[in-house]
Amino acid sequence: MNLQKLGLKIQQAREENNMSQEQLAIAIGCSQSALSNYEKGKRRMYLAQLEKLSEVLNKPLEYFVEQLPKSRANTSVNRGHDSEFLALMNDIYTLNTEQIAEVRKYMEFLKWNQNREDE
């Protein structure tokens, strides 16, 4: 998704929630000028900021992120559909710190097991 499309989605969601830029900026922990630049597509947002935006504006993360970039770290591995990946990310977002640590351990096990099978 390009930055202009993301900016329009942020603005639409903000307006749907009857919030000013200043109110939303305070809620997500940035300056009003930074939020203005996000809405204009002049500045990138980090995932943590998008997650906070999603929470404050009561929108799923998928609303803001249509698709992931085509280039990924390991393109030889079939990662499935982007929507499945985003759904997984949203599920992880709802977990508490201990549960996230368990997911990380399981992911490390999966990588270890994959490396063992590749040998």
All heavy atoms as an XYZ file, in Angstrom:
976
protein
N       0.847     -1.170      0.000
C       0.000      0.000      0.000
C       0.888      1.226      0.000
O       1.866      1.302      0.722
C      -0.886     -0.012      1.241
C      -1.565      1.312      1.502
S      -2.643      1.283      2.914
C      -4.090      0.659      2.142
N       0.539      2.193     -0.831
C       1.367      3.392     -0.844
C       0.968      4.334      0.293
O      -0.098      4.198      0.896
C       1.333      4.073     -2.211
C       0.003      4.705     -2.543
O      -0.651      5.290     -1.688
N      -0.401      4.599     -3.798
N       1.846      5.261      0.576
C       1.642      6.139      1.727
C       0.422      7.042      1.579
O      -0.237      7.366      2.564
C       2.902      6.977      1.966
C       4.145      6.196      2.380
C       5.330      7.136      2.569
C       3.895      5.391      3.630
N       0.102      7.445      0.340
C      -1.073      8.307      0.139
C      -2.365      7.558      0.486
O      -3.250      8.114      1.134
C      -1.151      8.826     -1.307
C      -0.181      9.953     -1.609
C       1.241      9.461     -1.852
O       1.471      8.306     -2.184
N       2.207     10.343     -1.660
N      -2.458      6.294      0.058
C      -3.648      5.498      0.377
C      -3.772      5.280      1.877
O      -4.861      5.368      2.432
C      -3.605      4.145     -0.335
C      -3.907      4.220     -1.809
C      -3.910      2.833     -2.420
C      -4.180      2.879     -3.903
N      -4.142      1.531     -4.499
N      -2.651      4.997      2.513
C      -2.663      4.825      3.962
C      -3.114      6.114      4.636
O      -3.943      6.089      5.545
C      -1.279      4.411      4.466
C      -1.125      4.314      5.987
C      -2.091      3.303      6.574
C       0.313      3.967      6.342
N      -2.585      7.236      4.176
C      -2.963      8.527      4.751
C      -4.450      8.802      4.635
O      -5.086      9.285      5.576
N      -5.028      8.484      3.479
C      -6.470      8.679      3.298
C      -7.271      7.794      4.239
O      -8.290      8.219      4.797
C      -6.868      8.400      1.851
C      -6.468      9.454      0.828
C      -6.777      8.981     -0.592
C      -7.187     10.773      1.112
N      -6.817      6.561      4.444
C      -7.517      5.657      5.355
C      -7.440      6.171      6.793
O      -8.411      6.080      7.537
C      -6.958      4.246      5.237
C      -7.362      3.599      3.936
C      -7.032      2.144      3.947
C      -7.642      1.517      2.715
N      -8.338      0.306      2.996
N      -6.291      6.693      7.165
C      -6.146      7.258      8.512
C      -7.106      8.427      8.683
O      -7.828      8.519      9.676
C      -4.696      7.711      8.769
C      -3.762      6.498      8.790
C      -4.596      8.500     10.075
C      -2.283      6.852      8.764
N      -7.135      9.324      7.696
C      -8.017     10.486      7.767
C      -9.484     10.057      7.832
O     -10.244     10.577      8.646
C      -7.789     11.397      6.562
C      -8.653     12.647      6.602
C      -8.428     13.551      5.400
O      -7.617     13.269      4.523
N      -9.148     14.648      5.357
N      -9.880      9.102      6.992
C     -11.269      8.625      6.998
C     -11.648      8.048      8.355
O     -12.707      8.358      8.897
C     -11.481      7.559      5.924
C     -11.559      8.098      4.527
C     -11.682      6.973      3.499
O     -11.113      5.894      3.670
N     -12.417      7.231      2.440
N     -10.785      7.197      8.891
C     -11.074      6.572     10.184
C     -11.136      7.618     11.291
O     -12.002      7.552     12.173
C     -10.024      5.516     10.501
N     -10.251      8.603     11.227
C     -10.257      9.676     12.236
C     -11.551     10.459     12.168
O     -12.202     10.719     13.196
C      -9.055     10.609     12.015
C      -9.034     11.817     12.960
C      -7.830     12.695     12.727
N      -7.702     13.217     11.379
C      -8.422     14.255     10.889
N      -9.327     14.840     11.631
N      -8.205     14.675      9.649
N     -11.974     10.805     10.947
C     -13.201     11.575     10.778
C     -14.435     10.769     11.177
O     -15.386     11.315     11.744
C     -13.309     12.082      9.344
C     -12.282     13.169      9.046
C     -12.216     13.586      7.586
O     -12.866     12.942      6.727
O     -11.495     14.565      7.290
N     -14.430      9.459     10.897
C     -15.532      8.597     11.319
C     -15.681      8.578     12.836
O     -16.774      8.401     13.357
C     -15.321      7.163     10.827
C     -15.551      6.973      9.352
C     -15.182      5.567      8.881
O     -14.941      4.673      9.726
O     -15.118      5.377      7.652
N     -14.563      8.761     13.534
C     -14.565      8.785     14.993
C     -14.710     10.200     15.549
O     -14.549     10.409     16.749
C     -13.284      8.142     15.533
C     -13.333      6.635     15.472
O     -13.815      5.993     16.398
N     -12.868      6.059     14.381
N     -15.000     11.152     14.660
C     -15.193     12.554     15.052
C     -14.033     13.079     15.904
O     -14.239     13.721     16.931
C     -16.519     12.727     15.804
C     -17.698     12.404     14.934
O     -17.772     12.821     13.775
N     -18.633     11.635     15.470
N     -12.822     12.784     15.435
C     -11.636     13.245     16.147
C     -10.894     14.266     15.297
O     -10.845     14.136     14.076
C     -10.696     12.076     16.446
C     -11.248     11.040     17.403
S     -10.074      9.695     17.704
C      -9.032     10.458     18.943
N     -10.311     15.242     15.962
C      -9.436     16.183     15.268
C      -8.053     15.534     15.145
O      -7.761     14.541     15.822
C      -9.322     17.483     16.065
O      -8.625     17.258     17.286
N      -7.213     16.119     14.314
C      -5.842     15.613     14.217
C      -5.142     15.712     15.565
O      -4.419     14.806     15.967
C      -5.052     16.392     13.165
C      -5.330     15.987     11.750
C      -4.417     16.687     10.757
O      -3.786     17.692     11.062
N      -4.357     16.146      9.541
N      -5.384     16.802     16.261
C      -4.741     16.997     17.559
C      -5.172     15.922     18.557
O      -4.343     15.354     19.271
C      -5.066     18.390     18.112
C      -4.343     18.709     19.389
C      -4.588     20.127     19.872
O      -5.233     20.917     19.163
O      -4.118     20.437     20.980
N      -6.464     15.600     18.586
C      -6.965     14.569     19.508
C      -6.350     13.206     19.192
O      -5.924     12.482     20.095
C      -8.486     14.476     19.436
C      -9.205     15.672     20.022
C     -10.699     15.657     19.690
O     -11.108     15.282     18.595
N     -11.506     16.068     20.669
N      -6.327     12.848     17.905
C      -5.779     11.554     17.526
C      -4.279     11.507     17.783
O      -3.758     10.496     18.262
C      -6.083     11.240     16.056
C      -5.570      9.891     15.548
C      -6.103      8.738     16.395
C      -5.949      9.704     14.087
N      -3.589     12.595     17.487
C      -2.139     12.641     17.716
C      -1.827     12.385     19.185
O      -0.936     11.586     19.510
C      -1.575     13.980     17.260
N      -2.560     13.010     20.069
C      -2.350     12.802     21.512
C      -2.628     11.345     21.875
O      -1.870     10.725     22.610
C      -3.237     13.769     22.330
C      -2.727     15.202     22.170
C      -3.273     13.360     23.799
C      -3.673     16.273     22.701
N      -3.702     10.798     21.318
C      -4.098      9.425     21.643
C      -3.070      8.389     21.197
O      -2.898      7.355     21.852
C      -5.455      9.112     21.022
N      -2.383      8.642     20.080
C      -1.402      7.663     19.596
C       0.028      8.042     19.963
O       0.963      7.318     19.650
C      -1.530      7.403     18.075
C      -1.186      8.640     17.249
C      -2.899      6.849     17.736
C      -1.074      8.377     15.751
N       0.200      9.195     20.597
C       1.518      9.577     21.086
C       2.451     10.179     20.061
O       3.644      9.866     20.034
N       1.911     11.028     19.206
C       2.768     11.741     18.252
C       2.321     13.200     18.202
O       1.330     13.572     18.809
C       2.714     11.096     16.865
S       1.183     11.349     15.947
N       3.034     14.007     17.460
C       2.652     15.407     17.326
C       1.564     15.544     16.261
O       1.410     14.679     15.394
C       3.864     16.253     16.947
O       4.287     15.928     15.636
N       0.855     16.655     16.305
C      -0.184     16.921     15.308
C       0.441     17.061     13.927
O      -0.106     16.584     12.942
C      -0.977     18.183     15.688
C      -2.139     18.510     14.769
C      -1.732     19.328     13.547
O      -0.834     20.160     13.612
N      -2.384     19.074     12.425
N       1.625     17.657     13.859
C       2.280     17.811     12.557
C       2.710     16.464     11.985
O       2.630     16.239     10.773
C       3.469     18.770     12.650
O       4.451     18.262     13.522
N       3.139     15.542     12.852
C       3.500     14.196     12.377
C       2.258     13.494     11.833
O       2.298     12.895     10.754
C       4.122     13.374     13.495
N       1.146     13.605     12.550
C      -0.094     12.983     12.085
C      -0.530     13.592     10.760
O      -0.958     12.880      9.847
C      -1.213     13.118     13.126
C      -2.542     12.496     12.725
C      -2.408     11.000     12.473
C      -3.600     12.769     13.765
N      -0.402     14.883     10.619
C      -0.738     15.541      9.367
C       0.102     14.971      8.223
O      -0.414     14.706      7.129
C      -0.501     17.048      9.491
O      -0.724     17.690      8.252
N       1.389     14.761      8.483
C       2.265     14.183      7.463
C       1.899     12.738      7.147
O       2.023     12.300      6.009
C       3.728     14.288      7.876
C       4.265     15.687      7.701
O       3.861     16.422      6.804
N       5.177     16.083      8.577
N       1.435     11.981      8.147
C       0.961     10.616      7.885
C      -0.247     10.669      6.950
O      -0.334      9.923      5.978
C       0.560      9.899      9.170
C       1.667      9.653     10.154
C       1.433      9.762     11.523
C       2.944      9.283      9.741
C       2.432      9.521     12.451
C       3.962      9.054     10.664
C       3.689      9.169     12.012
O       4.686      8.936     12.929
N      -1.181     11.555      7.262
C      -2.405     11.661      6.464
C      -2.123     12.144      5.044
O      -2.841     11.790      4.115
C      -3.423     12.566      7.150
C      -4.041     11.936      8.379
C      -5.166     12.763      8.982
O      -5.491     13.860      8.458
O      -5.746     12.314     10.000
N      -1.108     12.952      4.866
C      -0.745     13.449      3.535
C       0.122     12.456      2.770
O       0.429     12.670      1.599
C       0.016     14.782      3.660
C      -0.842     15.920      4.144
C       0.012     17.162      4.333
C      -0.800     18.307      4.899
N       0.051     19.486      5.188
N       0.522     11.377      3.436
C       1.378     10.393      2.787
C       2.812     10.833      2.660
O       3.552     10.358      1.807
N       3.234     11.751      3.507
C       4.597     12.275      3.445
C       5.537     11.616      4.445
O       6.727     11.883      4.436
C       4.588     13.787      3.720
C       3.911     14.590      2.640
C       3.990     16.071      2.956
C       3.369     16.895      1.841
N       3.457     18.328      2.132
N       4.985     10.774      5.293
C       5.792     10.168      6.345
C       5.330      8.740      6.571
O       4.144      8.465      6.571
C       5.639     10.997      7.626
C       6.555     10.611      8.737
C       6.490     11.634      9.851
N       7.318     11.215     10.951
C       7.491     11.912     12.042
N       6.878     13.066     12.196
N       8.256     11.462     13.004
N       6.288      7.831      6.779
C       5.983      6.430      7.039
C       5.585      6.221      8.494
O       6.063      6.919      9.370
C       7.197      5.542      6.769
C       7.584      5.464      5.337
C       8.757      4.502      5.192
N       9.269      4.522      3.856
C       8.818      3.751      2.876
N       7.850      2.900      3.116
N       9.320      3.831      1.677
N       4.745      5.208      8.714
C       4.374      4.820     10.073
C       5.011      3.476     10.381
O       5.103      2.615      9.514
C       2.857      4.682     10.218
C       2.111      5.978     10.148
S       0.394      5.771     10.666
C       0.586      5.933     12.433
N       5.423      3.307     11.619
C       5.935      2.030     12.076
C       4.755      1.143     12.483
O       3.655      1.627     12.763
C       6.881      2.212     13.262
C       8.163      2.916     12.887
C       8.354      4.257     13.192
C       9.167      2.228     12.211
C       9.532      4.901     12.835
C      10.346      2.866     11.853
C      10.515      4.200     12.166
O      11.678      4.836     11.815
N       4.997     -0.169     12.526
C       3.944     -1.113     12.874
C       3.342     -0.794     14.239
O       2.129     -0.848     14.412
C       4.477     -2.549     12.841
C       3.469     -3.637     13.185
C       2.270     -3.602     12.243
C       4.133     -5.001     13.145
N       4.169     -0.443     15.198
C       3.663     -0.126     16.538
C       2.688      1.053     16.482
O       1.671      1.063     17.189
C       4.813      0.188     17.486
N       2.984      2.039     15.635
C       2.088      3.186     15.492
C       0.780      2.759     14.828
O      -0.294      3.208     15.223
C       2.753      4.281     14.668
C       3.942      4.912     15.354
C       4.748      5.771     14.398
O       5.118      5.321     13.316
N       5.024      6.991     14.809
N       0.871      1.904     13.823
C      -0.339      1.408     13.159
C      -1.200      0.596     14.121
O      -2.424      0.684     14.096
C       0.017      0.564     11.939
C       0.389      1.321     10.682
C       0.888      0.355      9.618
C      -0.797      2.111     10.155
N      -0.549     -0.190     14.971
C      -1.289     -0.972     15.958
C      -2.036     -0.049     16.918
O      -3.191     -0.282     17.239
C      -0.346     -1.895     16.723
C       0.181     -3.026     15.892
C       1.270     -3.825     16.582
O       1.939     -3.294     17.502
O       1.455     -4.985     16.192
N      -1.363      0.993     17.384
C      -1.993      1.953     18.299
C      -3.141      2.665     17.590
O      -4.226      2.845     18.164
C      -0.954      2.958     18.806
C      -1.468      3.913     19.835
C      -1.802      3.203     21.123
C      -2.245      4.199     22.176
N      -2.728      3.552     23.381
N      -2.930      3.054     16.339
C      -3.957      3.702     15.532
C      -5.175      2.789     15.396
O      -6.310      3.220     15.555
C      -3.368      4.018     14.152
C      -4.042      5.031     13.276
C      -4.037      6.404     13.921
C      -3.335      5.093     11.941
N      -4.921      1.531     15.117
C      -5.973      0.533     14.978
C      -6.799      0.441     16.261
O      -8.028      0.398     16.223
C      -5.333     -0.821     14.648
O      -6.271     -1.841     14.637
N      -6.113      0.435     17.377
C      -6.775      0.346     18.685
C      -7.617      1.596     18.969
O      -8.783      1.497     19.328
C      -5.708      0.167     19.763
C      -6.239      0.114     21.172
C      -5.107      0.060     22.182
O      -4.062     -0.562     21.899
O      -5.266      0.661     23.259
N      -7.024      2.759     18.787
C      -7.703      4.023     19.116
C      -8.914      4.256     18.202
O      -9.960      4.719     18.650
C      -6.713      5.212     19.019
C      -7.431      6.545     19.082
C      -5.670      5.115     20.120
N      -8.769      3.905     16.919
C      -9.841      4.177     15.954
C     -10.796      2.993     15.772
O     -11.683      3.030     14.920
C      -9.235      4.583     14.604
C      -8.448      5.890     14.626
C      -7.773      6.130     13.289
C      -9.342      7.063     15.009
N     -10.612      1.943     16.556
C     -11.492      0.763     16.517
C     -11.604      0.164     15.125
O     -12.693     -0.139     14.642
C     -12.885      1.106     17.057
C     -12.855      1.550     18.492
O     -12.218      0.912     19.324
N     -13.505      2.656     18.789
N     -10.454      0.013     14.479
C     -10.387     -0.591     13.146
C      -9.401     -1.740     13.196
O      -8.384     -1.655     13.881
C      -9.897      0.423     12.095
C     -10.806      1.604     11.863
C     -11.938      1.224     10.963
C     -12.740      2.455     10.570
N     -13.938      2.098      9.853
N      -9.672     -2.820     12.459
C      -8.673     -3.886     12.402
C      -7.441     -3.408     11.642
O      -7.538     -2.509     10.809
C      -9.390     -5.012     11.643
C     -10.448     -4.316     10.849
C     -10.848     -3.104     11.639
N      -6.321     -4.009     11.925
C      -5.079     -3.627     11.261
C      -5.212     -3.752      9.748
O      -4.659     -2.941      9.004
C      -3.930     -4.500     11.779
C      -2.520     -4.027     11.516
C      -2.286     -2.612     12.017
C      -1.523     -4.967     12.156
N      -5.991     -4.732      9.275
C      -6.178     -4.928      7.837
C      -6.781     -3.698      7.160
O      -6.580     -3.483      5.980
C      -7.091     -6.129      7.540
C      -6.475     -7.451      7.873
C      -6.920     -7.955      9.235
O      -7.371     -7.137     10.077
O      -6.800     -9.161      9.472
N      -7.545     -2.922      7.901
C      -8.152     -1.715      7.335
C      -7.069     -0.772      6.811
O      -7.236     -0.142      5.772
C      -9.003     -1.004      8.389
C      -9.555      0.329      7.938
C     -10.725      0.402      7.199
C      -8.900      1.518      8.250
C     -11.228      1.620      6.775
C      -9.393      2.751      7.825
C     -10.562      2.792      7.093
O     -11.050      4.005      6.664
N      -5.969     -0.698      7.536
C      -4.903      0.231      7.172
C      -3.870     -0.392      6.235
O      -3.223      0.304      5.486
C      -4.194      0.742      8.431
C      -5.110      1.510      9.344
C      -5.597      0.937     10.503
C      -5.503      2.798      9.031
C      -6.458      1.630     11.344
C      -6.363      3.503      9.858
C      -6.843      2.916     11.015
N      -3.726     -1.702      6.282
C      -2.702     -2.385      5.503
C      -3.370     -3.350      4.539
O      -3.754     -4.435      4.913
C      -1.730     -3.156      6.422
C      -0.593     -3.759      5.614
C      -1.180     -2.245      7.497
N      -3.491     -2.954      3.279
C      -4.149     -3.801      2.285
C      -3.326     -5.030      1.972
O      -3.827     -6.131      1.928
C      -4.404     -3.023      0.996
C      -5.554     -2.075      1.099
C      -5.804     -1.355     -0.200
O      -5.087     -1.577     -1.188
O      -6.728     -0.538     -0.228
N      -2.065     -4.845      1.704
C      -1.197     -5.976      1.405
C       0.220     -5.659      1.799
O       0.607     -4.506      1.878
C      -1.260     -6.352     -0.071
C      -0.725     -5.277     -0.997
C      -0.884     -5.679     -2.453
O      -1.800     -6.390     -2.799
N       0.012     -5.229     -3.280
N       0.982     -6.711      2.060
C       2.375     -6.553      2.428
C       3.219     -6.393      1.175
O       2.818     -6.836      0.101
C       2.843     -7.786      3.200
C       2.140     -8.004      4.529
C       2.564     -9.331      5.106
C       2.453     -6.885      5.491
N       4.390     -5.790      1.288
C       5.275     -5.680      0.128
C       5.607     -7.061     -0.426
O       5.653     -8.031      0.307
C       6.522     -5.008      0.690
C       6.096     -4.370      1.960
C       4.935     -5.174      2.471
N       5.846     -7.124     -1.720
C       6.149     -8.400     -2.366
C       7.478     -8.967     -1.906
O       7.657    -10.158     -1.846
C       6.150     -8.244     -3.895
C       4.806     -7.852     -4.455
C       3.795     -8.955     -4.270
C       2.468     -8.524     -4.869
N       1.361     -9.310     -4.416
N       8.454     -8.099     -1.617
C       9.758     -8.602     -1.207
C       9.744     -8.909      0.280
O       9.399     -8.076      1.095
C      10.845     -7.569     -1.511
O      10.597     -6.393     -0.792
N      10.114    -10.118      0.608
C      10.204    -10.556      1.998
C      11.575    -11.165      2.196
O      12.247    -11.564      1.243
C       9.117    -11.571      2.303
C       7.742    -10.952      2.292
C       6.782    -11.893      2.948
N       5.484    -11.259      3.058
C       4.360    -11.890      2.826
N       4.352    -13.142      2.475
N       3.224    -11.260      2.966
N      11.967    -11.320      3.439
C      13.317    -11.796      3.743
C      13.617    -13.140      3.094
O      14.690    -13.339      2.557
C      13.494    -11.889      5.256
N      12.678    -14.073      3.126
C      12.926    -15.403      2.576
C      11.816    -15.735      1.596
O      10.859    -16.393      1.923
C      12.998    -16.439      3.702
C      13.418    -17.795      3.198
O      13.601    -18.000      2.001
N      13.577    -18.725      4.113
N      11.964    -15.291      0.361
C      10.904    -15.460     -0.627
C      10.799    -16.883     -1.137
O       9.818    -17.229     -1.771
C      11.114    -14.512     -1.825
O      12.409    -14.752     -2.360
C      10.956    -13.069     -1.411
N      11.792    -17.743     -0.838
C      11.712    -19.116     -1.305
C      10.710    -19.930     -0.494
O      10.281    -20.981     -0.910
C      13.086    -19.782     -1.247
O      13.519    -19.866      0.095
N      10.338    -19.429      0.683
C       9.372    -20.122      1.525
C       7.978    -19.628      1.175
O       7.731    -18.435      1.091
C       9.666    -19.849      3.023
C       8.620    -20.491      3.898
C      11.051    -20.351      3.388
N       7.046    -20.553      0.976
C       5.673    -20.167      0.673
C       5.010    -19.671      1.949
O       4.789    -20.420      2.875
C       4.909    -21.369      0.102
C       3.471    -21.023     -0.227
O       3.053    -19.872     -0.116
N       2.715    -22.017     -0.625
N       4.670    -18.404      1.997
C       4.097    -17.814      3.199
C       2.579    -17.709      3.134
O       1.974    -17.148      4.022
C       4.680    -16.423      3.419
C       6.178    -16.430      3.480
C       6.647    -15.652      4.636
N       8.086    -15.569      4.612
C       8.847    -16.080      5.549
N       8.327    -16.697      6.551
N      10.147    -15.964      5.483
N       1.956    -18.214      2.099
C       0.513    -18.158      2.018
C       0.039    -16.778      1.611
O       0.802    -15.948      1.147
N      -1.218    -16.547      1.784
C      -1.830    -15.285      1.375
C      -1.563    -14.198      2.402
O      -1.511    -14.454      3.600
C      -3.338    -15.470      1.199
C      -3.682    -16.484      0.155
N      -3.509    -16.246     -1.185
C      -4.162    -17.740      0.261
C      -3.882    -17.310     -1.863
N      -4.276    -18.236     -1.012
N      -1.418    -12.976      1.921
C      -1.174    -11.844      2.809
C      -2.299    -11.680      3.825
O      -2.052    -11.319      4.963
C      -1.018    -10.555      1.998
C       0.301    -10.520      1.231
O       1.218    -11.291      1.568
O       0.394     -9.719      0.288
N      -3.537    -11.938      3.435
C      -4.654    -11.778      4.370
C      -4.537    -12.754      5.532
O      -4.863    -12.415      6.667
C      -5.990    -11.957      3.652
O      -6.084    -13.249      3.093
N      -4.024    -13.955      5.271
C      -3.817    -14.925      6.348
C      -2.737    -14.427      7.305
O      -2.860    -14.552      8.522
C      -3.435    -16.284      5.781
C      -4.559    -16.959      5.022
C      -4.111    -18.219      4.306
O      -2.944    -18.633      4.463
O      -4.939    -18.793      3.593
N      -1.678    -13.855      6.744
C      -0.602    -13.316      7.560
C      -1.115    -12.167      8.436
O      -0.824    -12.107      9.627
C       0.547    -12.846      6.663
C       1.697    -12.257      7.411
C       2.600    -13.064      8.078
C       1.869    -10.885      7.453
C       3.667    -12.520      8.775
C       2.931    -10.333      8.145
C       3.826    -11.153      8.804
N      -1.899    -11.276      7.854
C      -2.439    -10.152      8.623
C      -3.401    -10.626      9.700
O      -3.426    -10.082     10.802
C      -3.126     -9.151      7.691
C      -2.181     -8.341      6.820
C      -2.965     -7.523      5.805
C      -1.301     -7.445      7.659
N      -4.200    -11.653      9.402
C      -5.113    -12.203     10.408
C      -4.309    -12.775     11.574
O      -4.665    -12.576     12.744
C      -6.007    -13.270      9.788
N      -3.218    -13.457     11.262
C      -2.348    -13.990     12.305
C      -1.759    -12.859     13.146
O      -1.723    -12.944     14.374
C      -1.231    -14.828     11.677
C      -0.208    -15.424     12.622
C      -0.871    -16.366     13.620
C       0.861    -16.156     11.834
N      -1.313    -11.797     12.497
C      -0.764    -10.658     13.230
C      -1.806    -10.037     14.149
O      -1.507     -9.662     15.277
C      -0.218     -9.606     12.258
C       1.004    -10.060     11.483
S       2.369    -10.603     12.528
C       2.769     -9.079     13.353
N      -3.045     -9.931     13.671
C      -4.108     -9.396     14.525
C      -4.372    -10.310     15.712
O      -4.629     -9.840     16.823
C      -5.391     -9.181     13.720
C      -5.420     -7.831     13.054
O      -4.742     -6.909     13.449
N      -6.214     -7.729     12.008
N      -4.320    -11.630     15.500
C      -4.499    -12.568     16.607
C      -3.391    -12.401     17.631
O      -3.641    -12.379     18.837
C      -4.526    -14.009     16.103
C      -5.797    -14.355     15.360
O      -6.798    -13.615     15.498
O      -5.790    -15.371     14.635
N      -2.164    -12.274     17.163
C      -1.034    -12.097     18.071
C      -1.179    -10.796     18.853
O      -0.874    -10.728     20.039
C       0.304    -12.152     17.299
C       0.552    -13.578     16.804
C       1.466    -11.653     18.162
C       1.730    -13.723     15.881
N      -1.697     -9.770     18.204
C      -1.866     -8.461     18.838
C      -2.770     -8.541     20.070
O      -2.615     -7.782     21.010
C      -2.421     -7.470     17.813
C      -2.618     -6.078     18.351
C      -1.532     -5.274     18.665
C      -3.891     -5.565     18.540
C      -1.704     -3.998     19.157
C      -4.072     -4.289     19.031
C      -2.982     -3.512     19.348
O      -3.158     -2.256     19.838
N      -3.699     -9.500     20.087
C      -4.640     -9.613     21.209
C      -4.069    -10.382     22.395
O      -4.703    -10.429     23.441
C      -5.950    -10.300     20.766
O      -5.656    -11.652     20.382
C      -6.609     -9.556     19.617
N      -2.897    -10.979     22.238
C      -2.308    -11.792     23.299
C      -1.601    -10.932     24.336
O      -1.146     -9.835     24.047
C      -1.305    -12.775     22.695
C      -1.840    -13.742     21.639
C      -0.702    -14.597     21.092
C      -2.951    -14.608     22.189
N      -1.487    -11.500     25.549
C      -0.723    -10.803     26.580
C       0.761    -11.134     26.422
O       1.142    -11.960     25.585
C      -1.245    -11.142     27.989
C      -1.035    -12.599     28.357
O      -0.029    -13.215     28.023
N      -1.992    -13.160     29.077
N       1.594    -10.517     27.223
C       3.046    -10.650     27.093
C       3.511    -12.099     27.231
O       4.357    -12.557     26.468
C       3.756     -9.771     28.145
O       3.297     -8.427     27.992
C       5.264     -9.798     27.978
N       2.953    -12.826     28.195
C       3.347    -14.221     28.394
C       2.961    -15.080     27.195
O       3.725    -15.949     26.767
C       2.706    -14.770     29.663
C       3.243    -14.147     30.934
C       2.473    -14.596     32.160
O       1.621    -15.506     32.061
O       2.720    -14.020     33.235
N       1.776    -14.851     26.650
C       1.327    -15.614     25.497
C       2.196    -15.316     24.271
O       2.523    -16.226     23.502
C      -0.141    -15.316     25.196
C      -1.082    -15.822     26.276
C      -2.485    -15.264     26.133
O      -2.684    -14.110     25.776
N      -3.478    -16.107     26.420
N       2.583    -14.071     24.100
C       3.454    -13.701     22.983
C       4.801    -14.402     23.126
O       5.368    -14.894     22.144
C       3.612    -12.171     22.883
C       2.283    -11.552     22.428
C       4.753    -11.793     21.942
C       2.240    -10.051     22.486
N       5.320    -14.493     24.352
C       6.575    -15.199     24.584
C       6.434    -16.672     24.195
O       7.366    -17.257     23.619
C       7.001    -15.066     26.045
N       5.289    -17.276     24.482
C       5.051    -18.666     24.097
C       5.006    -18.824     22.584
O       5.540    -19.788     22.032
C       3.758    -19.191     24.728
C       3.837    -19.395     26.221
C       4.876    -20.436     26.616
O       4.916    -21.520     25.999
O       5.656    -20.155     27.538
N       4.361    -17.878     21.904
C       4.307    -17.915     20.439
C       5.721    -17.818     19.876
O       6.097    -18.548     18.957
C       3.397    -16.790     19.881
C       3.552    -16.656     18.379
C       1.950    -17.034     20.260
N       6.525    -16.926     20.443
C       7.906    -16.760     19.982
C       8.693    -18.061     20.166
O       9.429    -18.482     19.279
C       8.598    -15.615     20.720
C      10.025    -15.383     20.226
C      10.648    -14.153     20.808
N       9.953    -12.939     20.457
C      10.070    -12.300     19.292
N      10.823    -12.799     18.359
N       9.436    -11.175     19.095
N       8.517    -18.711     21.329
C       9.206    -19.986     21.565
C       8.784    -21.026     20.525
O       9.621    -21.771     20.011
C       8.892    -20.510     22.968
C       9.582    -19.776     24.080
C       9.181    -20.372     25.423
C       9.660    -19.536     26.572
N       9.172    -20.059     27.856
N       7.504    -21.079     20.238
C       7.022    -22.041     19.257
C       7.591    -21.734     17.867
O       7.983    -22.637     17.139
C       5.496    -22.081     19.217
C       4.975    -23.148     18.292
C       5.184    -24.498     18.559
C       4.306    -22.813     17.129
C       4.732    -25.483     17.704
C       3.840    -23.798     16.260
C       4.059    -25.130     16.554
O       3.619    -26.091     15.695
N       7.662    -20.461     17.526
C       8.229    -20.075     16.229
C       9.706    -20.472     16.161
O      10.166    -20.944     15.121
C       8.054    -18.572     15.995
C       6.611    -18.185     15.742
S       6.332    -16.407     15.661
C       7.324    -15.954     14.261
N      10.435    -20.287     17.253
C      11.834    -20.704     17.287
C      11.953    -22.207     17.104
O      12.838    -22.696     16.401
C      12.490    -20.251     18.591
C      12.703    -18.755     18.660
C      13.144    -18.278     20.027
O      13.352    -19.114     20.947
O      13.282    -17.052     20.186
N      11.041    -22.964     17.738
C      11.032    -24.406     17.555
C      10.774    -24.764     16.095
O      11.451    -25.633     15.536
C       9.968    -25.062     18.444
C       9.683    -26.487     18.056
C      10.578    -27.498     18.365
C       8.533    -26.802     17.345
C      10.323    -28.809     17.985
C       8.275    -28.107     16.959
C       9.172    -29.118     17.278
N       9.807    -24.105     15.465
C       9.502    -24.390     14.064
C      10.708    -24.119     13.169
O      11.013    -24.897     12.262
C       8.299    -23.568     13.595
C       6.939    -23.951     14.182
C       5.872    -22.956     13.739
C       6.556    -25.362     13.781
N      11.404    -22.998     13.414
C      12.600    -22.684     12.624
C      13.693    -23.717     12.862
O      14.343    -24.172     11.919
C      13.114    -21.276     12.952
C      12.223    -20.182     12.411
C      12.869    -18.829     12.517
C      12.887    -18.345     13.934
N      13.354    -16.951     14.068
N      13.887    -24.114     14.122
C      14.878    -25.120     14.445
C      14.553    -26.428     13.730
O      15.429    -27.050     13.128
C      14.910    -25.335     15.962
C      15.756    -26.506     16.375
C      17.110    -26.527     16.525
C      15.295    -27.831     16.653
N      17.516    -27.783     16.898
C      16.424    -28.611     16.989
C      14.040    -28.424     16.668
C      16.330    -29.951     17.320
C      13.944    -29.761     17.006
C      15.077    -30.514     17.323
N      13.287    -26.823     13.787
C      12.857    -28.066     13.155
C      13.039    -28.001     11.636
O      13.480    -28.966     11.016
C      11.406    -28.364     13.523
C      11.027    -29.792     13.242
O      11.828    -30.703     13.431
N       9.807    -29.992     12.783
N      12.728    -26.860     11.032
C      12.898    -26.687      9.592
C      14.372    -26.794      9.204
O      14.717    -27.458      8.242
C      12.327    -25.348      9.130
C      12.455    -25.110      7.637
C      11.619    -26.085      6.824
O      10.473    -26.330      7.160
N      12.189    -26.644      5.786
N      15.245    -26.164      9.979
C      16.679    -26.231      9.712
C      17.189    -27.656      9.835
O      18.043    -28.096      9.065
C      17.454    -25.314     10.656
C      17.262    -23.856     10.315
O      16.952    -23.494      9.188
N      17.435    -23.005     11.312
N      16.682    -28.387     10.808
C      17.086    -29.778     11.015
C      16.660    -30.640      9.826
O      17.411    -31.487      9.358
C      16.433    -30.296     12.291
C      17.072    -31.515     12.874
C      16.389    -31.865     14.144
N      15.000    -32.193     13.781
C      14.279    -33.135     14.362
N      14.788    -33.832     15.338
N      13.045    -33.377     13.978
N      15.449    -30.381      9.307
C      14.952    -31.143      8.148
C      15.721    -30.800      6.883
O      15.884    -31.645      6.007
C      13.465    -30.869      7.932
C      12.584    -31.479      9.004
C      11.108    -31.094      8.832
O      10.775    -30.375      7.868
O      10.314    -31.520      9.686
N      16.207    -29.551      6.788
C      16.939    -29.111      5.594
C      18.345    -29.717      5.525
O      18.971    -29.728      4.474
C      17.049    -27.583      5.551
C      15.703    -26.938      5.245
O      14.785    -27.650      4.787
O      15.571    -25.717      5.493
N      18.859    -30.177      6.661
C      20.239    -30.715      6.692
C      20.336    -32.072      6.062
O      19.526    -32.803      5.789
C      20.738    -30.776      8.129
C      20.933    -29.397      8.703
C      21.342    -29.425     10.170
O      21.395    -30.500     10.788
O      21.628    -28.355     10.704
